Amino acid sequence: MVDAHQTFVIVGGGLAGAKAAETLRAEGFTGRVILICDERDHPYERPPLSKGFLTGSQERHTVFVHEPAWYAQADIELHLGQTAVQLDRAAKAVVLGDRTRIHYDRLLLATGAEPRRLDIPGTDLVGVHHLRRLAHAERLRSVLAALGRDNGQLVIAGAGWIGLEVAAAARGYGAEVTVVEPEPTPLHLVLGPELGSLFTDLHGEHGVRFHFGARLTEITGQDGVVLAARTDDGEEHLAHDVLAAIGAAPRTALAEASGLEVADRSAGGGIVVDAALRTSDPDIFAAGDVAAAPLAFPGGAQPPGGRLRVEHWANALNGGPAAARAMLGQDVAYDRVPYFFSDQYDVGLEYSGYAPPGSYDQVVCRGDVGKREFIAFWLSEGRLLAGMNVNVWDVVEPIQRLIRSGARLDPDDLANPSVPLASLLP
């Protein structure tokens, strides 16, 4: 039971935490809601950091989840620029960096993820960047603009979503871009070789150079400033700036130190939660990038341990409210189909599902791949694991319903644009 004398604490000031606080009030909770943010900025959304805000088409004030005044109006107690350093489960208290202790009746951990660091010489040089926070994006936006003015060189380590979106933004400013990637195509571990080459061609048409099958081994410089980036196959790329875009790791230190169950790093890590986003402590919940939640669709691919950690906007947007309702004692089963989107140059795409390497036996395309107006489907024994619509819109709902159904589908029907996707539902 929840009453007005209870205190709900949320650790993490991203989209998941902010939407959880909003949902608690929307659902009628009248107790204390305390939101602890380790950044000084109010909670904001992260996709613009590598998209609209980075390109300059979106202004700073547009990235925030709520207007700053909203938190006081909703009676949300904000602790900006404060880091939770300890979780005392026995006393049901969160300890902040200044040793302030905050009691909770129920707690939500929405601590997110942090960028993986390059473990090579030269990362302390001026001009080595990561992109995770608004401050990172502000700095990088200025850097890209300067590189564009001066025909400067940007080297990006990693051809994942962040690396490719930054490459597109950098070319928009006129910067020269080289992307170093150990796999044979961009997004190889997400889309496989069948679709990864699409992004090689897309970025190549816009002047991006790729160096596949290699990793950075050293960033060289002079007087503390970047001059070049070297790879393990002996090549050297001129660089004025370097971006490390080699993935993110869940921020689980607080949970681990307090004895909460955490997934093995080989399986993606994260705080283990059940379908209601409850951790191994019944009064503590987790949502967003840090949560390793069950994933089970009929006939679908299964992640290691049956749990998946999803580092995308939709998971934070939907997971925060789901956790809030579970904290209120509502019956919650968080079973969203993983979803993300990307914008690069004139290509917009949406991806639904989960189809890691080795999980599928067929890729079927509907539409014109050459014109980059198509839908790709990843199948296993005729069952749909994932779908990606590229410059084709209003099809996410039927794609996700087909994934959920687990039905065996005729590949010819999937490939035929004249067959409505909704008609394939059982």
Stockholm file with secondary structure:
# STOCKHOLM 1.0

chainA/1-426         MVDAHQTFVIVGGGLAGAKAAETLRAEGFTGRVILICDERDHPYERPPLSKGFLTGSQERHTVFVHEPAWYAQADIELHLGQTAVQLDRAAKAVVLGDRTRIHYDRLLLATGAEPRRLDIPGTDLVGVHHLRRLAHAERLRSVLAALGRDNGQLVIAGAGWIGLEVAAAARGYGAEVTVVEPEPTPLHLVLGPELGSLFTDLHGEHGVRFHFGARLTEITGQDGVVLAARTDDGEEHLAHDVLAAIGAAPRTALAEASGLEVADRSAGGGIVVDAALRTSDPDIFAAGDVAAAPLAFPGGAQPPGGRLRVEHWANALNGGPAAARAMLGQDVAYDRVPYFFSDQYDVGLEYSGYAPPGSYDQVVCRGDVGKREFIAFWLSEGRLLAGMNVNVWDVVEPIQRLIRSGARLDPDDLANPSVPLASLLP
#=GR chainA/1-426 SS CCCTTCEEEEECCSHHHHHHHHHHHHTTCCSEEEEECSSSSCCBCSHHHHTHHHHTSSCGGGGBSSCHHHHHHTTEEEETTCCEEEEETTTTEEEETTCCEEECSEEEECCCEEECCCCSTTTTSBTEECCSSHHHHHHHHHHHHHHHHTTCEEEEECCSHHHHHHHHHHHHHTCEEEEEESSSSTTHHHHHHHHHHHHHHHHHHTTCEEEESCCEEEEEEETTEEEEEEETTSCEEECSEEEECSCEEECCHHHHHTTCCBCCGGGTCCEECCTTCBCSSTTEEECGGGEEEECCCTTCCCCGGGEECCCSHHHHHHHHHHHHHHHTTCCCCCCCCCEEEEEETTEEEEEEECCCTTSCSEEEEEEETTTTEEEEEEEETTEEEEEEEESCCSCHHHHHHHHHHCCBCCHHHHHCTTSCGGGGCC
#=GC SS_cons         CCCTTCEEEEECCSHHHHHHHHHHHHTTCCSEEEEECSSSSCCBCSHHHHTHHHHTSSCGGGGBSSCHHHHHHTTEEEETTCCEEEEETTTTEEEETTCCEEECSEEEECCCEEECCCCSTTTTSBTEECCSSHHHHHHHHHHHHHHHHTTCEEEEECCSHHHHHHHHHHHHHTCEEEEEESSSSTTHHHHHHHHHHHHHHHHHHTTCEEEESCCEEEEEEETTEEEEEEETTSCEEECSEEEECSCEEECCHHHHHTTCCBCCGGGTCCEECCTTCBCSSTTEEECGGGEEEECCCTTCCCCGGGEECCCSHHHHHHHHHHHHHHHTTCCCCCCCCCEEEEEETTEEEEEEECCCTTSCSEEEEEEETTTTEEEEEEEETTEEEEEEEESCCSCHHHHHHHHHHCCBCCHHHHHCTTSCGGGGCC
//
